[in-house]
């Protein structure tokens, strides 16, 4: 039976080193800032180092512009790091795509010591295995067929140039136990842990291998990440054991939740930090809001509220310096913290009201009234204006937070509300995966219209109505580009949510 001891005894005196490791696959997520803030606080409270690593080995989802967006968004909320791709450090490179030779060398170590093996199945063979297991009502997983290939069989496959993956040889019996600093010991039976792929056939490592190798070589002492990684941790512990390395401490933070307690997702809330920056939220308010998540900040006592003349809500307002002084990781609640947009808006309003008139003017001019934003809007309407005074009439939707078009505007003739809302949902799904330039947007929308048998006119009219509240506006695709992907998709989501709720109310009233 395999059982690992709880990592890092109380006598562990290694200097504290923590990291965040976002993937550049799109807009930076609020969850990245949430976990980043916790790592930052943990490191600063202990005089340690905070590392930023870019995990970009998933080349199918890689977005070239995303890395810089991550840097910019984290700096916007006030986080800085001691080591990373942009600032360097003693344990670089800090992009996984630049460390592929390191991973290959470590795979060879595992192959040599017998804790990993080559798997030569084709994609068709793996799919047949999966379908067979589903038919037998078994959980689909790799069955270990190539786990015991002879050296002669391996050499024959290699000689014919057959592609292969490298898999971790998980013990077939026993269990792995690791300590979570918030939850205590967690045990996983090995029969529930698959022989995880470590190196893909394209020569790139999977998350699991790269994560463990990088954390060890970068001397990470504490892995502070979201609780969704708990199920992966046994594989990581087995990898540490396979290399003979000391384990870090593991802290799995509760996931951010929607009001209904579901995992926060872009289907229900804006999750892009870019959206909040472009929509006029102050970085201090966002950082304060994220600091409320999890319960690590002690609320003022009734005596403090009375003595300082606070109302209860004012106890929720604190700075990064306050967090560094008072945040207590032992106070973190395992119940999922609610990402409550009503609370965030209230908090942002409190920060806005505290600004001086000059600071408030600067905040406006640096966001929704910036020169760059107005300069991008102006060419879209210049040829349509007769007076400058009409500029606001024609561009108001660019600056409004809520646009709710009446049914007479968004419902095309000969279409029912139900099928129109379904098509709007298709537009949202299409735009979520579309490159954000006018040509790509127009091409994607036309292809969608053809697939769903919606004319170009009705297709574009619906989206125009949702975005602008009117059937007349500056050029649609160019307006989408200027308005930005995050805000455009949020407006679509809010429209769908509002109309779907209205339909439910009407249906209930008819009953």
Secondary structure, DSSP 4 states (H G I P E B T S, - for coil): ---PPPSS-TT--PPPEEEE----SSSPBHHHHHHHHHHHHHHHHTT-EEEE-B----TTS--TTHHHHHHHHHHHTT---SBBTTTB-TT---BGGG-HHHHHHHHHHHHHHTSEEEE---HHHHHHHHHHHHHTT-------TTTT--HHHHHHHHHTT---EEEE---SSSEEEEEETTTEEEEEEGGGS---EEE-TTSPBPHHHHHHHHHHHTT--EEEEEGGGHHHHHHHHHHHHHHTPPPPEEEEEPPPB-TTSSBP-TTTS--BHHHHHHTT--HHHHHHHHHHGGG-SPPPPHHHHHHTT--GGGGG---HHHHHHH--GGG--SSPPB--HHHHHHHHHHHHHHS-HHHHHHHHHTTTT-HHHHHHHHHHHGGG-SSGGGHHHHHHHHH-S-----HHHHS-TT--HHHHHHHHHHHHHHHHTS-SSHHHHHHHHHHHHHHHT--HHHHHHHHHHHHHSSS--S-HHHHHHHH-HHHHHHHHHHHHHHHHHHHHHHHHHH-
